[in-house]
Amino acid sequence: EKINDKKLIAFGKVSLGNIMYRMGDYKGFFNYTSEALSIYEETNNYYGILKTCLSLGETAKVVDSLDLALYYYRQALKDARSFKSLNDIAYITKNIAEVYDYMGVSDSVIINYKRASDIYRQTGSVENLALTQISMAASIFR
């Protein structure tokens, strides 16, 4: 029997992508997760887009596809801003700083770590603020 529930299909594709990731099949991960992203975009599921872009960005960073990681993180950041989800905005901004750090773009590293730190300070997320500050310090002293 064919499933017509797009939300369920997208969830299934995300799940298959996660299985591929755990198996080390990153190409399979990107294929399934990108298909899920397309469904989320088609159905205007902005939360699905946010979380899927975040996942794609994190995996692109893992496989050293840094430009692709920035692309997905920027998409996720746009949706996080539309939700006014401060913790997501800070988390994504911190990840963008890490990508710039891997790329050796020091000015962008510091700017993004500071932005993330300011947001974590605003939300009272002391642990995340501390981790972000440690990451920023480590990047400065490399």
Kinemage of the C-alpha trace (Angstrom):
@kinemage 1
@onewidth
@group {chain A} dominant
@subgroup {mainchain}
@vectorlist {calphas} color= white
{ca glu a 1} P 0.000 0.000 0.000
{ca lys a 2} L 1.324 3.433 -0.961
{ca ile a 3} L 1.800 6.019 1.773
{ca asn a 4} L 0.538 9.491 0.854
{ca asp a 5} L 1.262 11.267 4.137
{ca lys a 6} L 4.186 13.532 3.219
{ca lys a 7} L 5.075 14.221 6.857
{ca leu a 8} L 5.396 10.471 7.468
{ca ile a 9} L 7.399 9.966 4.275
{ca ala a 10} L 9.811 12.757 5.256
{ca phe a 11} L 10.184 11.270 8.738
{ca gly a 12} L 10.938 7.874 7.188
{ca lys a 13} L 13.587 9.366 4.923
{ca val a 14} L 15.211 11.178 7.850
{ca ser a 15} L 15.232 7.890 9.763
{ca leu a 16} L 16.807 6.037 6.831
{ca gly a 17} L 19.360 8.834 6.532
{ca asn a 18} L 20.236 8.438 10.208
{ca ile a 19} L 20.714 4.693 9.716
{ca met a 20} L 23.020 5.372 6.757
{ca tyr a 21} L 24.989 7.841 8.888
{ca arg a 22} L 25.447 5.293 11.673
{ca met a 23} L 26.639 2.763 9.085
{ca gly a 24} L 29.181 5.277 7.781
{ca asp a 25} L 27.381 5.597 4.446
{ca tyr a 26} L 27.465 9.379 4.190
{ca lys a 27} L 26.369 9.381 0.547
{ca gly a 28} L 23.253 7.424 1.563
{ca phe a 29} L 22.725 9.834 4.443
{ca phe a 30} L 22.855 12.853 2.125
{ca asn a 31} L 20.531 11.210 -0.415
{ca tyr a 32} L 17.781 10.298 2.060
{ca thr a 33} L 18.082 13.441 4.134
{ca ser a 34} L 18.064 15.681 1.052
{ca glu a 35} L 14.891 13.930 -0.105
{ca ala a 36} L 13.327 14.649 3.279
{ca leu a 37} L 14.416 18.287 3.004
{ca ser a 38} L 12.692 18.558 -0.377
{ca ile a 39} L 9.460 17.256 1.144
{ca tyr a 40} L 9.717 19.666 4.070
{ca glu a 41} L 10.268 22.547 1.644
{ca glu a 42} L 7.352 21.424 -0.534
{ca thr a 43} L 5.037 21.297 2.479
{ca asn a 44} L 6.393 24.504 4.104
{ca asn a 45} L 7.397 22.590 7.234
{ca tyr a 46} L 9.876 25.178 8.516
{ca tyr a 47} L 10.775 23.252 11.653
{ca gly a 48} L 11.524 20.189 9.511
{ca ile a 49} L 13.634 22.368 7.210
{ca leu a 50} L 15.521 23.813 10.195
{ca lys a 51} L 16.337 20.461 11.777
{ca thr a 52} L 17.142 18.765 8.474
{ca cys a 53} L 19.441 21.585 7.338
{ca leu a 54} L 21.160 21.470 10.702
{ca ser a 55} L 21.714 17.727 10.340
{ca leu a 56} L 22.987 18.111 6.767
{ca gly a 57} L 25.333 20.894 7.885
{ca glu a 58} L 26.732 18.859 10.751
{ca thr a 59} L 27.357 15.873 8.511
{ca ala a 60} L 28.912 18.018 5.779
{ca lys a 61} L 31.285 19.346 8.459
{ca val a 62} L 32.143 15.778 9.518
{ca val a 63} L 33.039 14.771 5.948
{ca asp a 64} L 35.043 17.994 5.462
{ca ser a 65} L 32.649 19.483 2.903
{ca leu a 66} L 32.938 22.883 4.523
{ca asp a 67} L 31.285 25.041 1.855
{ca leu a 68} L 28.309 22.674 1.880
{ca ala a 69} L 28.224 22.816 5.682
{ca leu a 70} L 28.064 26.624 5.558
{ca tyr a 71} L 25.291 26.465 2.962
{ca tyr a 72} L 23.100 24.234 5.139
{ca tyr a 73} L 23.922 26.094 8.356
{ca arg a 74} L 22.920 29.385 6.738
{ca gln a 75} L 19.613 27.871 5.627
{ca ala a 76} L 19.018 26.537 9.153
{ca leu a 77} L 19.940 29.916 10.645
{ca lys a 78} L 17.398 31.668 8.420
{ca asp a 79} L 14.636 29.366 9.686
{ca ala a 80} L 15.782 29.599 13.306
{ca arg a 81} L 15.567 33.383 13.032
{ca ser a 82} L 12.042 33.169 11.636
{ca phe a 83} L 11.086 31.079 14.693
{ca lys a 84} L 13.010 33.448 16.970
{ca ser a 85} L 14.514 30.310 18.489
{ca leu a 86} L 17.462 31.838 20.342
{ca asn a 87} L 19.063 28.557 21.428
{ca asp a 88} L 18.958 27.228 17.856
{ca ile a 89} L 20.340 30.535 16.546
{ca ala a 90} L 23.226 30.402 19.023
{ca tyr a 91} L 23.942 26.711 18.340
{ca ile a 92} L 23.969 27.199 14.571
{ca thr a 93} L 26.091 30.356 14.852
{ca lys a 94} L 28.600 28.417 16.970
{ca asn a 95} L 28.713 25.711 14.295
{ca ile a 96} L 29.301 28.338 11.616
{ca ala a 97} L 32.229 29.627 13.705
{ca glu a 98} L 33.646 26.089 13.838
{ca val a 99} L 33.431 25.745 10.062
{ca tyr a 100} L 35.220 29.058 9.584
{ca asp a 101} L 37.825 27.846 12.078
{ca tyr a 102} L 38.410 24.700 9.982
{ca met a 103} L 38.683 26.946 6.905
{ca gly a 104} L 41.170 29.261 8.642
{ca val a 105} L 38.998 32.385 8.319
{ca ser a 106} L 39.915 33.842 11.701
{ca asp a 107} L 37.867 37.072 11.562
{ca ser a 108} L 34.648 35.167 10.868
{ca val a 109} L 35.504 32.664 13.603
{ca ile a 110} L 35.685 35.307 16.322
{ca ile a 111} L 32.657 37.256 15.053
{ca asn a 112} L 30.457 34.162 15.072
{ca tyr a 113} L 31.708 32.845 18.420
{ca lys a 114} L 30.997 36.274 19.932
{ca arg a 115} L 27.493 36.312 18.437
{ca ala a 116} L 26.777 32.850 19.813
{ca ser a 117} L 28.198 33.833 23.208
{ca asp a 118} L 26.036 36.952 23.358
{ca ile a 119} L 22.911 34.905 22.650
{ca tyr a 120} L 23.806 32.216 25.201
{ca arg a 121} L 24.440 34.984 27.745
{ca gln a 122} L 21.034 36.488 26.908
{ca thr a 123} L 19.261 33.138 27.359
{ca gly a 124} L 21.128 32.303 30.571
{ca ser a 125} L 22.601 29.133 29.072
{ca val a 126} L 25.751 29.168 31.199
{ca glu a 127} L 27.069 25.759 30.129
{ca asn a 128} L 26.723 26.534 26.407
{ca leu a 129} L 28.228 29.976 26.963
{ca ala a 130} L 31.239 28.398 28.676
{ca leu a 131} L 31.692 25.802 25.906
{ca thr a 132} L 31.485 28.502 23.252
{ca gln a 133} L 34.017 30.672 25.086
{ca ile a 134} L 36.393 27.696 25.396
{ca ser a 135} L 36.055 26.988 21.667
{ca met a 136} L 36.736 30.635 20.859
{ca ala a 137} L 39.811 30.695 23.102
{ca ala a 138} L 41.123 27.491 21.537
{ca ser a 139} L 40.739 28.930 18.048
{ca ile a 140} L 42.581 32.124 19.048
{ca phe a 141} L 45.544 30.213 20.478
{ca arg a 142} L 45.984 27.770 17.588
